[in-house]
């Protein structure tokens, strides 16, 4: 989608957990780690790299502030920025050369946060199954 950057976290194995715990208990078990996953990705995308020497533009903070709180729907958390130039700075496919290697992309944020997100889910599921 032009002009937007969107990250999603989908929970895999939800049906098996529902079968074991029931729909309400499974949803309660996954709600906190799903919210935390969205918040972790939001924080990762809000970060700014160090300024370049002799940088000629003033940072406004608009891009970082454009990353909205996660929206949870079922077993999916969505974090998005609707700022028009966001994909050129942080997009996986549209990121332009001046930002490449300096600004984190959605895929990089997911890769960076994946181990912690997986641990959060595993701990919640383990606790629920005890």
C-alpha positions in Angstrom: 0.0 0.0 0.0 1.6 3.3 -1.0 2.4 5.7 1.7 2.0 3.3 4.6 4.3 0.9 6.4 2.6 -2.0 8.1 3.9 -4.8 10.4 1.8 -7.7 11.6 2.4 -10.5 14.1 0.2 -13.5 13.5 0.0 -16.3 16.1 0.6 -19.7 14.7 -0.8 -22.8 16.4 -3.8 -20.9 17.8 -6.3 -23.6 16.9 -4.3 -26.3 18.8 -4.1 -24.1 21.9 -7.9 -23.3 21.6 -8.6 -27.1 21.4 -6.5 -27.7 24.6 -7.6 -24.7 26.7 -10.9 -23.5 25.2 -11.5 -20.4 23.2 -11.7 -17.9 26.1 -8.7 -19.2 28.0 -6.6 -19.4 24.9 -7.5 -15.8 24.0 -6.6 -14.7 27.5 -3.3 -16.5 27.4 -2.3 -15.0 24.1 -3.5 -11.4 24.7 -0.6 -10.1 26.7 2.2 -11.5 24.6 0.5 -10.4 21.4 0.1 -6.8 22.8 3.8 -6.9 23.9 4.8 -8.1 20.4 3.2 -5.2 18.8 4.7 -2.8 21.3 8.2 -4.2 20.8 7.9 -3.7 17.0 6.5 -0.2 17.5 9.4 0.8 19.7 11.9 -0.8 17.2 10.5 1.2 14.3 10.3 4.5 16.3 14.1 4.5 16.9 16.3 6.9 15.0 19.9 6.2 13.9 22.6 8.7 14.9 22.8 11.9 12.9 25.3 12.0 10.1 28.2 14.4 10.3 27.4 17.7 8.6 23.7 16.7 8.4 21.8 19.6 6.7 18.3 18.8 7.6 16.6 19.1 11.0 14.9 16.0 12.4 11.2 16.6 13.3 10.5 13.2 15.0 7.4 12.9 12.7 8.4 9.5 11.4 9.0 8.0 14.8 5.9 9.5 16.2 3.8 8.2 13.3 4.1 4.6 14.5 0.8 4.1 16.2 -0.1 1.8 19.1 -0.7 -1.9 18.1 -4.2 -2.8 17.0 -5.1 -6.3 18.1 -7.7 -8.3 16.1 -8.1 -12.0 17.0 -4.6 -13.5 16.9 -3.0 -10.7 14.9 -1.3 -7.5 16.1 -0.8 -4.7 13.6 1.5 -1.8 13.9 1.6 0.9 11.2 2.8 4.3 10.2 0.7 6.3 7.8 3.3 9.0 7.1 3.7 9.3 3.3 7.5 9.1 3.1 7.8 6.2 5.7 8.2 3.4 3.1 11.2 5.3 1.5 12.9 5.4 4.9 11.9 2.2 6.6 10.1 0.1 3.9 11.5 -3.3 3.0 11.1 -2.8 -0.8 10.9 1.0 -1.1 13.7 2.0 1.2 16.0 4.4 -0.8 19.8 4.4 -0.8 20.4 7.3 1.7 18.5 5.4 4.4 19.7 1.8 3.6 21.8 0.3 6.3 21.0 3.1 8.7 17.3 3.1 9.3 15.7 -0.1 10.5 13.2 -1.8 8.1 10.1 -3.8 9.1 11.8 -7.1 8.3 14.8 -6.1 10.4 12.6 -5.1 13.3 10.8 -8.4 13.2 14.2 -10.3 12.9 15.6 -8.3 15.8 12.5 -8.8 18.1 11.5 -12.3 17.1 13.5 -14.2 19.8 12.0 -12.1 22.5 8.5 -12.2 21.0 8.7 -16.0 20.7 9.9 -16.3 24.3 7.0 -14.2 25.5 4.5 -16.4 23.8 6.2 -19.6 24.9 6.3 -18.5 28.6 2.6 -17.5 28.5 1.6 -20.8 26.8 3.8 -22.9 29.2 2.2 -21.1 32.2 -1.3 -21.7 30.9 -0.7 -25.4 30.3 0.6 -26.1 33.9 
